[in-house]
Amino acid sequence: MKSLIFNQGRAVNLTVKIYSVFLSVIFLIFLLLLVVDNAAAEDCDGITINRLASSQFEFSDLCNVTRQAVEFFKQCGIESSKNFNITIRERLTHASGLPVFAYFHSPKSQIIITDFEAFKNLIVVDSAYYKLPSHDLYKSLIAHEVAHAITVNCQIFTESDCSRVALEYIASVVQVTAMNNNTRQILLNEFPRSSPVELEMFNDFVFYSSPQWFVANAYRHYNQIDNRCEFLRNILKGEIQFPGGYDFE
């Protein structure tokens, strides 16, 4: 009799364990579905954006600025992928340990952006960026990274990789182009001197030591060129060489 009760007890315990495992599996599947839904592809006028993580930054804004960047290249006959993976995180850190606004992870073809609320706290007081409307600045930096996602495969134009500073030059032009007129003018007014005519000042050292000057004057320099589309294509073909510099990564 005791043996029967003991066996029945074991059977009940086994049933409870199986039921617990079953509930755990169901819960994990539920969480997975939430993540998948959160990362679901969203259509942006024919462009697919796979957005991972929620954010107060509206999808319509994300769509508009992505489309702006794509159109910048399309106007010069440069087609790009119509699928962009964008991840929004609460905090981003450079390899040096310093927080950053955003970056493009080329091995994963992933644009990674700091959440908008966290981003506002990263802007250095009294910098040129601090004087810009934070929402418009945020959008422009997304455009900057979308430009990197488009130009990372510049090998389709040339057998060798494009230099880092060349790609930063292009991304900077796209960034300032994506700003509205008032925001753009505020930024340019912070650097009132005319842009250099030659490319010598657009190098790695200047980019790292004065990135906001680099961004503003890349835009100025590009827009004083007569045939801008040809200039852009020649950069991507490797026919226009930017000065070398120091590699800090």
C-alpha positions as protocol buffer text, in pm:
chain_id: "A"
residue {
  index: 1
  type: MET
  ca { x: 0 y: 0 z: 0 }
}
residue {
  index: 2
  type: LYS
  ca { x: 283 y: 239 z: 93 }
}
residue {
  index: 3
  type: SER
  ca { x: 457 y: 150 z: -230 }
}
residue {
  index: 4
  type: LEU
  ca { x: 146 y: 237 z: -426 }
}
residue {
  index: 5
  type: ILE
  ca { x: 109 y: 573 z: -252 }
}
residue {
  index: 6
  type: PHE
  ca { x: 479 y: 642 z: -308 }
}
residue {
  index: 7
  type: ASN
  ca { x: 453 y: 563 z: -678 }
}
residue {
  index: 8
  type: GLN
  ca { x: 144 y: 777 z: -708 }
}
residue {
  index: 9
  type: GLY
  ca { x: 331 y: 1063 z: -542 }
}
residue {
  index: 10
  type: ARG
  ca { x: 617 y: 1026 z: -785 }
}
residue {
  index: 11
  type: ALA
  ca { x: 372 y: 1029 z: -1074 }
}
residue {
  index: 12
  type: VAL
  ca { x: 210 y: 1349 z: -945 }
}
residue {
  index: 13
  type: ASN
  ca { x: 550 y: 1516 z: -901 }
}
residue {
  index: 14
  type: LEU
  ca { x: 654 y: 1413 z: -1250 }
}
residue {
  index: 15
  type: THR
  ca { x: 329 y: 1551 z: -1390 }
}
residue {
  index: 16
  type: VAL
  ca { x: 384 y: 1882 z: -1209 }
}
residue {
  index: 17
  type: LYS
  ca { x: 740 y: 1905 z: -1342 }
}
residue {
  index: 18
  type: ILE
  ca { x: 628 y: 1833 z: -1698 }
}
residue {
  index: 19
  type: TYR
  ca { x: 354 y: 2093 z: -1666 }
}
residue {
  index: 20
  type: SER
  ca { x: 603 y: 2349 z: -1529 }
}
residue {
  index: 21
  type: VAL
  ca { x: 841 y: 2285 z: -1818 }
}
residue {
  index: 22
  type: PHE
  ca { x: 551 y: 2316 z: -2060 }
}
residue {
  index: 23
  type: LEU
  ca { x: 452 y: 2654 z: -1913 }
}
residue {
  index: 24
  type: SER
  ca { x: 814 y: 2771 z: -1927 }
}
residue {
  index: 25
  type: VAL
  ca { x: 839 y: 2678 z: -2294 }
}
residue {
  index: 26
  type: ILE
  ca { x: 514 y: 2858 z: -2371 }
}
residue {
  index: 27
  type: PHE
  ca { x: 641 y: 3168 z: -2186 }
}
residue {
  index: 28
  type: LEU
  ca { x: 969 y: 3164 z: -2379 }
}
residue {
  index: 29
  type: ILE
  ca { x: 784 y: 3131 z: -2708 }
}
residue {
  index: 30
  type: PHE
  ca { x: 566 y: 3426 z: -2605 }
}
residue {
  index: 31
  type: LEU
  ca { x: 876 y: 3637 z: -2534 }
}
residue {
  index: 32
  type: LEU
  ca { x: 1030 y: 3533 z: -2864 }
}
residue {
  index: 33
  type: LEU
  ca { x: 717 y: 3637 z: -3049 }
}
residue {
  index: 34
  type: LEU
  ca { x: 732 y: 3975 z: -2877 }
}
residue {
  index: 35
  type: VAL
  ca { x: 1092 y: 4023 z: -2992 }
}
residue {
  index: 36
  type: VAL
  ca { x: 1015 y: 3911 z: -3345 }
}
residue {
  index: 37
  type: ASP
  ca { x: 715 y: 4140 z: -3358 }
}
residue {
  index: 38
  type: ASN
  ca { x: 926 y: 4425 z: -3225 }
}
residue {
  index: 39
  type: ALA
  ca { x: 1184 y: 4362 z: -3497 }
}
residue {
  index: 40
  type: ALA
  ca { x: 928 y: 4309 z: -3772 }
}
residue {
  index: 41
  type: ALA
  ca { x: 1001 y: 4464 z: -4108 }
}
residue {
  index: 42
  type: GLU
  ca { x: 820 y: 4793 z: -4166 }
}
residue {
  index: 43
  type: ASP
  ca { x: 757 y: 4936 z: -4510 }
}
residue {
  index: 44
  type: CYS
  ca { x: 881 y: 5287 z: -4589 }
}
residue {
  index: 45
  type: ASP
  ca { x: 764 y: 5374 z: -4940 }
}
residue {
  index: 46
  type: GLY
  ca { x: 925 y: 5065 z: -5088 }
}
residue {
  index: 47
  type: ILE
  ca { x: 1219 y: 5065 z: -4845 }
}
residue {
  index: 48
  type: THR
  ca { x: 1216 y: 4794 z: -4580 }
}
residue {
  index: 49
  type: ILE
  ca { x: 1333 y: 4894 z: -4232 }
}
residue {
  index: 50
  type: ASN
  ca { x: 1387 y: 4619 z: -3976 }
}
residue {
  index: 51
  type: ARG
  ca { x: 1366 y: 4819 z: -3655 }
}
residue {
  index: 52
  type: LEU
  ca { x: 1467 y: 4643 z: -3334 }
}
residue {
  index: 53
  type: ALA
  ca { x: 1372 y: 4789 z: -2994 }
}
residue {
  index: 54
  type: SER
  ca { x: 1106 y: 5044 z: -2919 }
}
residue {
  index: 55
  type: SER
  ca { x: 1181 y: 5414 z: -2910 }
}
residue {
  index: 56
  type: GLN
  ca { x: 1001 y: 5742 z: -2865 }
}
residue {
  index: 57
  type: PHE
  ca { x: 1138 y: 5838 z: -3205 }
}
residue {
  index: 58
  type: GLU
  ca { x: 850 y: 5789 z: -3446 }
}
residue {
  index: 59
  type: PHE
  ca { x: 881 y: 5541 z: -3731 }
}
residue {
  index: 60
  type: SER
  ca { x: 757 y: 5806 z: -3975 }
}
residue {
  index: 61
  type: ASP
  ca { x: 1062 y: 6020 z: -3887 }
}
residue {
  index: 62
  type: LEU
  ca { x: 1290 y: 5720 z: -3922 }
}
residue {
  index: 63
  type: CYS
  ca { x: 1133 y: 5643 z: -4258 }
}
residue {
  index: 64
  type: ASN
  ca { x: 1162 y: 6001 z: -4387 }
}
residue {
  index: 65
  type: VAL
  ca { x: 1528 y: 6043 z: -4303 }
}
residue {
  index: 66
  type: THR
  ca { x: 1618 y: 5700 z: -4443 }
}
residue {
  index: 67
  type: ARG
  ca { x: 1438 y: 5787 z: -4764 }
}
residue {
  index: 68
  type: GLN
  ca { x: 1622 y: 6122 z: -4781 }
}
residue {
  index: 69
  type: ALA
  ca { x: 1958 y: 5946 z: -4764 }
}
residue {
  index: 70
  type: VAL
  ca { x: 1858 y: 5692 z: -5029 }
}
residue {
  index: 71
  type: GLU
  ca { x: 1732 y: 5971 z: -5257 }
}
residue {
  index: 72
  type: PHE
  ca { x: 2060 y: 6162 z: -5221 }
}
residue {
  index: 73
  type: PHE
  ca { x: 2246 y: 5876 z: -5389 }
}
residue {
  index: 74
  type: LYS
  ca { x: 1966 y: 5789 z: -5629 }
}
residue {
  index: 75
  type: GLN
  ca { x: 1975 y: 6140 z: -5777 }
}
residue {
  index: 76
  type: CYS
  ca { x: 2333 y: 6065 z: -5882 }
}
residue {
  index: 77
  type: GLY
  ca { x: 2241 y: 5729 z: -6033 }
}
residue {
  index: 78
  type: ILE
  ca { x: 2370 y: 5531 z: -5734 }
}
residue {
  index: 79
  type: GLU
  ca { x: 2126 y: 5260 z: -5635 }
}
residue {
  index: 80
  type: SER
  ca { x: 2133 y: 5115 z: -5286 }
}
residue {
  index: 81
  type: SER
  ca { x: 1987 y: 4827 z: -5092 }
}
residue {
  index: 82
  type: LYS
  ca { x: 1623 y: 4876 z: -5004 }
}
residue {
  index: 83
  type: ASN
  ca { x: 1659 y: 4684 z: -4679 }
}
residue {
  index: 84
  type: PHE
  ca { x: 1806 y: 4851 z: -4369 }
}
residue {
  index: 85
  type: ASN
  ca { x: 1852 y: 4695 z: -4026 }
}
residue {
  index: 86
  type: ILE
  ca { x: 1824 y: 4962 z: -3757 }
}
residue {
  index: 87
  type: THR
  ca { x: 1871 y: 4886 z: -3388 }
}
residue {
  index: 88
  type: ILE
  ca { x: 1796 y: 5142 z: -3117 }
}
residue {
  index: 89
  type: ARG
  ca { x: 1974 y: 5100 z: -2783 }
}
residue {
  index: 90
  type: GLU
  ca { x: 1972 y: 5289 z: -2457 }
}
residue {
  index: 91
  type: ARG
  ca { x: 2350 y: 5327 z: -2459 }
}
residue {
  index: 92
  type: LEU
  ca { x: 2625 y: 5286 z: -2718 }
}
residue {
  index: 93
  type: THR
  ca { x: 2995 y: 5264 z: -2645 }
}
residue {
  index: 94
  type: HIS
  ca { x: 3291 y: 5301 z: -2877 }
}
residue {
  index: 95
  type: ALA
  ca { x: 3581 y: 5055 z: -2859 }
}
residue {
  index: 96
  type: SER
  ca { x: 3764 y: 5326 z: -2661 }
}
residue {
  index: 97
  type: GLY
  ca { x: 3496 y: 5307 z: -2393 }
}
residue {
  index: 98
  type: LEU
  ca { x: 3344 y: 5646 z: -2474 }
}
residue {
  index: 99
  type: PRO
  ca { x: 2969 y: 5681 z: -2539 }
}
residue {
  index: 100
  type: VAL
  ca { x: 2872 y: 5753 z: -2900 }
}
residue {
  index: 101
  type: PHE
  ca { x: 2561 y: 5873 z: -3081 }
}
residue {
  index: 102
  type: ALA
  ca { x: 2544 y: 5603 z: -3347 }
}
residue {
  index: 103
  type: TYR
  ca { x: 2754 y: 5381 z: -3572 }
}
residue {
  index: 104
  type: PHE
  ca { x: 2726 y: 5140 z: -3863 }
}
residue {
  index: 105
  type: HIS
  ca { x: 2831 y: 4781 z: -3788 }
}
residue {
  index: 106
  type: SER
  ca { x: 2952 y: 4670 z: -4131 }
}
residue {
  index: 107
  type: PRO
  ca { x: 3001 y: 4295 z: -4058 }
}
residue {
  index: 108
  type: LYS
  ca { x: 2634 y: 4274 z: -3956 }
}
residue {
  index: 109
  type: SER
  ca { x: 2511 y: 4543 z: -4199 }
}
residue {
  index: 110
  type: GLN
  ca { x: 2341 y: 4700 z: -3899 }
}
residue {
  index: 111
  type: ILE
  ca { x: 2280 y: 5065 z: -3812 }
}
residue {
  index: 112
  type: ILE
  ca { x: 2291 y: 5106 z: -3434 }
}
residue {
  index: 113
  type: ILE
  ca { x: 2151 y: 5422 z: -3278 }
}
residue {
  index: 114
  type: THR
  ca { x: 2134 y: 5559 z: -2924 }
}
residue {
  index: 115
  type: ASP
  ca { x: 1779 y: 5604 z: -2798 }
}
residue {
  index: 116
  type: PHE
  ca { x: 1659 y: 5961 z: -2850 }
}
residue {
  index: 117
  type: GLU
  ca { x: 1625 y: 6043 z: -2480 }
}
residue {
  index: 118
  type: ALA
  ca { x: 1973 y: 5911 z: -2402 }
}
residue {
  index: 119
  type: PHE
  ca { x: 2109 y: 6084 z: -2711 }
}
residue {
  index: 120
  type: LYS
  ca { x: 2004 y: 6428 z: -2584 }
}
residue {
  index: 121
  type: ASN
  ca { x: 2220 y: 6379 z: -2275 }
}
residue {
  index: 122
  type: LEU
  ca { x: 2528 y: 6303 z: -2485 }
}
residue {
  index: 123
  type: ILE
  ca { x: 2543 y: 6637 z: -2665 }
}
residue {
  index: 124
  type: VAL
  ca { x: 2830 y: 6841 z: -2526 }
}
residue {
  index: 125
  type: VAL
  ca { x: 2721 y: 7176 z: -2382 }
}
residue {
  index: 126
  type: ASP
  ca { x: 2844 y: 7477 z: -2585 }
}
residue {
  index: 127
  type: SER
  ca { x: 2931 y: 7258 z: -2884 }
}
residue {
  index: 128
  type: ALA
  ca { x: 2791 y: 7343 z: -3227 }
}
residue {
  index: 129
  type: TYR
  ca { x: 2558 y: 7043 z: -3203 }
}
residue {
  index: 130
  type: TYR
  ca { x: 2424 y: 7168 z: -2868 }
}
residue {
  index: 131
  type: LYS
  ca { x: 2284 y: 7474 z: -3046 }
}
residue {
  index: 132
  type: LEU
  ca { x: 2084 y: 7265 z: -3294 }
}
residue {
  index: 133
  type: PRO
  ca { x: 1729 y: 7136 z: -3237 }
}
residue {
  index: 134
  type: SER
  ca { x: 1794 y: 6791 z: -3089 }
}
residue {
  index: 135
  type: HIS
  ca { x: 1522 y: 6619 z: -3292 }
}
residue {
  index: 136
  type: ASP
  ca { x: 1660 y: 6746 z: -3624 }
}
residue {
  index: 137
  type: LEU
  ca { x: 2017 y: 6668 z: -3521 }
}
residue {
  index: 138
  type: TYR
  ca { x: 1912 y: 6314 z: -3428 }
}
residue {
  index: 139
  type: LYS
  ca { x: 1753 y: 6260 z: -3769 }
}
residue {
  index: 140
  type: SER
  ca { x: 2061 y: 6394 z: -3946 }
}
residue {
  index: 141
  type: LEU
  ca { x: 2286 y: 6151 z: -3760 }
}
residue {
  index: 142
  type: ILE
  ca { x: 2063 y: 5863 z: -3869 }
}
residue {
  index: 143
  type: ALA
  ca { x: 2104 y: 5985 z: -4228 }
}
residue {
  index: 144
  type: HIS
  ca { x: 2482 y: 5984 z: -4168 }
}
residue {
  index: 145
  type: GLU
  ca { x: 2474 y: 5615 z: -4072 }
}
residue {
  index: 146
  type: VAL
  ca { x: 2237 y: 5523 z: -4356 }
}
residue {
  index: 147
  type: ALA
  ca { x: 2495 y: 5679 z: -4590 }
}
residue {
  index: 148
  type: HIS
  ca { x: 2758 y: 5447 z: -4441 }
}
residue {
  index: 149
  type: ALA
  ca { x: 2528 y: 5151 z: -4495 }
}
residue {
  index: 150
  type: ILE
  ca { x: 2495 y: 5250 z: -4862 }
}
residue {
  index: 151
  type: THR
  ca { x: 2861 y: 5330 z: -4933 }
}
residue {
  index: 152
  type: VAL
  ca { x: 3017 y: 5044 z: -4736 }
}
residue {
  index: 153
  type: ASN
  ca { x: 2997 y: 4836 z: -5052 }
}
residue {
  index: 154
  type: CYS
  ca { x: 3184 y: 5091 z: -5263 }
}
residue {
  index: 155
  type: GLN
  ca { x: 3386 y: 4791 z: -5390 }
}
residue {
  index: 156
  type: ILE
  ca { x: 3113 y: 4761 z: -5654 }
}
residue {
  index: 157
  type: PHE
  ca { x: 3272 y: 5073 z: -5809 }
}
residue {
  index: 158
  type: THR
  ca { x: 3637 y: 4989 z: -5747 }
}
residue {
  index: 159
  type: GLU
  ca { x: 3851 y: 4685 z: -5668 }
}
residue {
  index: 160
  type: SER
  ca { x: 3991 y: 4846 z: -5352 }
}
residue {
  index: 161
  type: ASP
  ca { x: 3812 y: 4967 z: -5041 }
}
residue {
  index: 162
  type: CYS
  ca { x: 3731 y: 5335 z: -5010 }
}
residue {
  index: 163
  type: SER
  ca { x: 3930 y: 5517 z: -4741 }
}
residue {
  index: 164
  type: ARG
  ca { x: 3764 y: 5587 z: -4409 }
}
residue {
  index: 165
  type: VAL
  ca { x: 3789 y: 5964 z: -4451 }
}
residue {
  index: 166
  type: ALA
  ca { x: 3631 y: 5946 z: -4799 }
}
residue {
  index: 167
  type: LEU
  ca { x: 3330 y: 5764 z: -4658 }
}
residue {
  index: 168
  type: GLU
  ca { x: 3308 y: 6007 z: -4365 }
}
residue {
  index: 169
  type: TYR
  ca { x: 3316 y: 6296 z: -4610 }
}
residue {
  index: 170
  type: ILE
  ca { x: 3020 y: 6151 z: -4803 }
}
residue {
  index: 171
  type: ALA
  ca { x: 2825 y: 6065 z: -4486 }
}
residue {
  index: 172
  type: SER
  ca { x: 2883 y: 6418 z: -4354 }
}
residue {
  index: 173
  type: VAL
  ca { x: 2742 y: 6570 z: -4673 }
}
residue {
  index: 174
  type: VAL
  ca { x: 2435 y: 6347 z: -4648 }
}
residue {
  index: 175
  type: GLN
  ca { x: 2395 y: 6437 z: -4279 }
}
residue {
  index: 176
  type: VAL
  ca { x: 2385 y: 6812 z: -4335 }
}
residue {
  index: 177
  type: THR
  ca { x: 2168 y: 6773 z: -4645 }
}
residue {
  index: 178
  type: ALA
  ca { x: 1911 y: 6589 z: -4429 }
}
residue {
  index: 179
  type: MET
  ca { x: 1880 y: 6886 z: -4190 }
}
residue {
  index: 180
  type: ASN
  ca { x: 1606 y: 7142 z: -4241 }
}
residue {
  index: 181
  type: ASN
  ca { x: 1719 y: 7481 z: -4367 }
}
residue {
  index: 182
  type: ASN
  ca { x: 1718 y: 7658 z: -4028 }
}
residue {
  index: 183
  type: THR
  ca { x: 1914 y: 7383 z: -3853 }
}
residue {
  index: 184
  type: ARG
  ca { x: 2166 y: 7366 z: -4136 }
}
residue {
  index: 185
  type: GLN
  ca { x: 2223 y: 7740 z: -4127 }
}
residue {
  index: 186
  type: ILE
  ca { x: 2281 y: 7737 z: -3750 }
}
residue {
  index: 187
  type: LEU
  ca { x: 2547 y: 7470 z: -3795 }
}
residue {
  index: 188
  type: LEU
  ca { x: 2719 y: 7652 z: -4082 }
}
residue {
  index: 189
  type: ASN
  ca { x: 2714 y: 7978 z: -3886 }
}
residue {
  index: 190
  type: GLU
  ca { x: 2912 y: 7806 z: -3611 }
}
residue {
  index: 191
  type: PHE
  ca { x: 3196 y: 7766 z: -3862 }
}
residue {
  index: 192
  type: PRO
  ca { x: 3177 y: 8093 z: -4059 }
}
residue {
  index: 193
  type: ARG
  ca { x: 3506 y: 8063 z: -4247 }
}
residue {
  index: 194
  type: SER
  ca { x: 3478 y: 7947 z: -4605 }
}
residue {
  index: 195
  type: SER
  ca { x: 3546 y: 7582 z: -4673 }
}
residue {
  index: 196
  type: PRO
  ca { x: 3885 y: 7480 z: -4817 }
}
residue {
  index: 197
  type: VAL
  ca { x: 3888 y: 7440 z: -5193 }
}
residue {
  index: 198
  type: GLU
  ca { x: 4131 y: 7148 z: -5180 }
}
residue {
  index: 199
  type: LEU
  ca { x: 4087 y: 6817 z: -4997 }
}
residue {
  index: 200
  type: GLU
  ca { x: 4397 y: 6840 z: -4774 }
}
residue {
  index: 201
  type: MET
  ca { x: 4199 y: 6946 z: -4467 }
}
residue {
  index: 202
  type: PHE
  ca { x: 3963 y: 6649 z: -4495 }
}
residue {
  index: 203
  type: ASN
  ca { x: 4176 y: 6386 z: -4326 }
}
residue {
  index: 204
  type: ASP
  ca { x: 4150 y: 6147 z: -4033 }
}
residue {
  index: 205
  type: PHE
  ca { x: 4328 y: 6380 z: -3792 }
}
residue {
  index: 206
  type: VAL
  ca { x: 4085 y: 6667 z: -3855 }
}
residue {
  index: 207
  type: PHE
  ca { x: 3787 y: 6433 z: -3847 }
}
residue {
  index: 208
  type: TYR
  ca { x: 3879 y: 6302 z: -3502 }
}
residue {
  index: 209
  type: SER
  ca { x: 3998 y: 6633 z: -3356 }
}
residue {
  index: 210
  type: SER
  ca { x: 3715 y: 6851 z: -3489 }
}
residue {
  index: 211
  type: PRO
  ca { x: 3436 y: 6629 z: -3623 }
}
residue {
  index: 212
  type: GLN
  ca { x: 3170 y: 6900 z: -3629 }
}
residue {
  index: 213
  type: TRP
  ca { x: 3395 y: 7131 z: -3832 }
}
residue {
  index: 214
  type: PHE
  ca { x: 3458 y: 6837 z: -4066 }
}
residue {
  index: 215
  type: VAL
  ca { x: 3083 y: 6775 z: -4109 }
}
residue {
  index: 216
  type: ALA
  ca { x: 2993 y: 7139 z: -4176 }
}
residue {
  index: 217
  type: ASN
  ca { x: 3279 y: 7202 z: -4417 }
}
residue {
  index: 218
  type: ALA
  ca { x: 3237 y: 6874 z: -4605 }
}
residue {
  index: 219
  type: TYR
  ca { x: 2888 y: 6999 z: -4690 }
}
residue {
  index: 220
  type: ARG
  ca { x: 3023 y: 7340 z: -4792 }
}
residue {
  index: 221
  type: HIS
  ca { x: 3303 y: 7190 z: -4999 }
}
residue {
  index: 222
  type: TYR
  ca { x: 3073 y: 6945 z: -5180 }
}
residue {
  index: 223
  type: ASN
  ca { x: 2819 y: 7211 z: -5266 }
}
residue {
  index: 224
  type: GLN
  ca { x: 3075 y: 7443 z: -5425 }
}
residue {
  index: 225
  type: ILE
  ca { x: 3159 y: 7173 z: -5684 }
}
residue {
  index: 226
  type: ASP
  ca { x: 2997 y: 7218 z: -6024 }
}
residue {
  index: 227
  type: ASN
  ca { x: 2932 y: 6853 z: -6110 }
}
residue {
  index: 228
  type: ARG
  ca { x: 2860 y: 6708 z: -5769 }
}
residue {
  index: 229
  type: CYS
  ca { x: 2725 y: 6373 z: -5888 }
}
residue {
  index: 230
  type: GLU
  ca { x: 3034 y: 6304 z: -6097 }
}
residue {
  index: 231
  type: PHE
  ca { x: 3250 y: 6401 z: -5799 }
}
residue {
  index: 232
  type: LEU
  ca { x: 3055 y: 6163 z: -5573 }
}
residue {
  index: 233
  type: ARG
  ca { x: 3082 y: 5873 z: -5819 }
}
residue {
  index: 234
  type: ASN
  ca { x: 3454 y: 5937 z: -5864 }
}
residue {
  index: 235
  type: ILE
  ca { x: 3506 y: 5918 z: -5487 }
}
residue {
  index: 236
  type: LEU
  ca { x: 3333 y: 5581 z: -5481 }
}
residue {
  index: 237
  type: LYS
  ca { x: 3537 y: 5464 z: -5781 }
}
residue {
  index: 238
  type: GLY
  ca { x: 3856 y: 5555 z: -5599 }
}
residue {
  index: 239
  type: GLU
  ca { x: 3949 y: 5813 z: -5865 }
}
residue {
  index: 240
  type: ILE
  ca { x: 3951 y: 6094 z: -5609 }
}
residue {
  index: 241
  type: GLN
  ca { x: 4196 y: 6033 z: -5327 }
}
residue {
  index: 242
  type: PHE
  ca { x: 4164 y: 6188 z: -4984 }
}
residue {
  index: 243
  type: PRO
  ca { x: 4476 y: 6254 z: -4773 }
}
residue {
  index: 244
  type: GLY
  ca { x: 4591 y: 5981 z: -4540 }
}
residue {
  index: 245
  type: GLY
  ca { x: 4576 y: 6024 z: -4167 }
}
residue {
  index: 246
  type: TYR
  ca { x: 4603 y: 5853 z: -3834 }
}
residue {
  index: 247
  type: ASP
  ca { x: 4399 y: 5542 z: -3761 }
}
residue {
  index: 248
  type: PHE
  ca { x: 4271 y: 5568 z: -3405 }
}
residue {
  index: 249
  type: GLU
  ca { x: 4065 y: 5247 z: -3398 }
}
